[in-house]
Amino acid sequence: MRSQDHDRIFLSPPHLGRHELNYVHKAIEDNWVAPVGPNIRGFEQELCQYTGAAHCVALNSGTAAIHLGLAVLGVGPGDEVLCPSFTFVATANPITYLGATPVFVDSESTTWNICPVRLREAIEDRLRRGQKPKALIIVHLYGMPAQLEQVLAVAAEYEIPVLEDAAEALGSRYDGQQLGTFGAVSVLSFNGNKIITTSGGGALLTSEARFAQQVQFLATQAKDPAPHYEHSVTGYNYRLSNILAGIGRGQLELIEDRVKKRREIYTWYHQHLQASNLLQVGPPEPVGSRSNRWLTTLLLAPAQTEVTVERLRLHLESHNIESRPLWKPLHLQPLFAQAPRYGGAVCEELFRRGLCLPSGSAMTDTDLKRVADAVREVC
Ligand SMILES: *Cc1c(COP(=O)(O)O)cnc(C)c1O
């Protein structure tokens, strides 16, 4: 970080350990400075070991992984894809890359993720209109596992394949099983702000060998077998660099520490801020779930009329503390003004009342205290 930023508290900055440089050093020494090499294979195997996934393809972003994941599920021009409205735009943009249309579904208020009741309503209505959705995207926002049992049951009932966007949720579990293993294809992100990072990067996990093979093929320019370059479908240049995979291997060694620290940060904020009945630090984990607590969030109570999210954000900013409103629902984005949607009031309310607090795993007790004091000055 720049020197004038030395006392700035960021939302979720990179947190490097001791081993990343060893992997990068070895890659350069051995001249594996390319989107092929032993760190890529190693990173993929280690991600499979950690999550329990059968197959992994390392890619240069989570967005690229969503793009190719939807492609191998057969999404194409004219199709519709079900997607939560309450998420980052990168969840939905790849639907558009493929010439398909997102159909937005509201959140439920326990985990803030896609609502199984609204989901069924959306599917029934699309079926009545003669448009069976081609795929469903599930997101685990801020690391909190979605209500998978109910949501996956609806998807199975209508035989709609699931892409699991676990970009924010590496290290979270549902019923003891790692997130990133619940979709026909699942996606991770290693962007600079995520719980572990390769600066930029992503991965696709799947239990099906054919999906992994297709994704690898599409990610490396779709070269048909031939001595020259022969192509029969459109490919992409989406593979992760061997240098960055080296950073990823060093980071992945630390994942359990990082989850532990983020969970401690959530608990600390909860203990020090929850006492005020003007705000809620939350949401709590449903029984059987473990959230990695990627970001701790705060909701202003409905009774709270004096203080707005923007006033609180600006106050934190005046103390050189970065914070950010919760995701603005995608159905409110000008980009998606034409897209169909089912419900929306739940996530609109969360957006109006919610703020993400600094949650980086390198935060000290002094940093946490500075944030809590600044919040208390306003609330
Ligand atoms: C970060 C993120 C992505 C995109 O990942 P990139 O690696 O930045 O492309 C997708 N979905 C969600 C929910 C994210 O938070």
The ligand as an ORCA input file, in Angstrom:
! r2SCAN-3c Opt
* xyz 0 1
  C     -15.489    -11.494     -6.751
  C     -16.749    -12.119     -7.210
  C     -16.881    -12.635     -8.508
  C     -15.870    -12.441     -9.592
  O     -14.613    -12.900     -9.361
  P     -13.359    -12.215    -10.105
  O     -12.252    -13.166     -9.780
  O     -13.167    -10.864     -9.522
  O     -13.665    -12.182    -11.562
  C     -18.061    -13.280     -8.843
  N     -19.061    -13.403     -7.973
  C     -18.985    -12.891     -6.725
  C     -20.136    -13.075     -5.797
  C     -17.834    -12.211     -6.315
  O     -17.782    -11.674     -5.091
*
